């Protein structure tokens, strides 16, 4: 699997992205390579890459204000709601590769320009031989149960009144389970037990890989970390405030709790 930076002719599935948004045609047809070339010329380019082994060609545009009238931008997350797993995989990879290439131009060791590696999806430095792979940031997301209640929090750094599961990055040296314990303790002051793996999801905003867990409350009262958490409460699964939309692992965790409560 190899990258082709600045492709000339492509028959791959084509995407164009801008930040957290994806370009769509107003006639609802799929983007073609000609669309990408047009957008590249009119909107500027942050990165442009082809990965034939993954049937993928993606352009990251730099100026959305110059987007032609026959196109529009929609939230990439909203496309997850209505797409199958294979399409979500391609869109996630397209977004992650585009962001990585836009931010990764020079070798961190010697400062020389990086070029595409012929044998795999990576960049290499011809001066010192360093190889740079697409960045992936591992994270945990966890739904804590206490009897028939679940712990949901409204995050201080978001401008939405959405209550979601607790989440955070896995730090150096940690296992995913250790990160679950630490994040919950840091953000709410609670100790948990019976940590169980639930599932995973690529979350390319810009490069997270989310590992989902459930856990049970063991001890403590909620004491929120004010710079991270605006509010945290125990809720009945069938009487929750606004929660994440379909297309996210947070949604699946909460929906699973609702189903289990109904089956009791």
Number of C-alpha atoms within 10 A of each C-alpha: 12 17 23 17 17 13 16 10 10 16 12 17 21 22 24 26 26 22 16 15 18 21 23 18 16 12 8 8 8 13 16 18 22 12 15 21 16 14 24 21 10 17 18 17 16 18 22 22 21 26 22 16 11 15 13 20 28 28 30 29 27 19 15 18 8 12 18 13 8 9 16 14 17 15 14 21 21 14 16 19 13 12 13 10 10 9 14 19 17 19 26 22 20 27 28 22 27 27 25 18 21 16 11 17 14 16 21 13 11 12 12 15 15 22 19 19 20 13 9 12 17 18 24 20 21 14 13 12 12 14 15 19 13 16 15 15 15 17 22 22 27 30 24 26 22 16 9 12 18 23 24 25 23 23 22 15 10 11 8 10 15 15 20 24 25 23 22 17 18 21 14 7 8 11 10 21 17 14 21 30 17 20 20 24 18 14 21 24 17 20 19 21 15 13 19 13 14 16 14 16 17 22 22 22 15 19 20 18 18 25 23 24 25 22 21 18 19 13 12 12 10 18 15 20 18 12 10 16 18 16 18 21 14 16 16 17 22 14 9 16 15 12 17 16 15 15 17 17 24 24 16 17 21 22 15 13 20 17 12 11 14 9 6 5
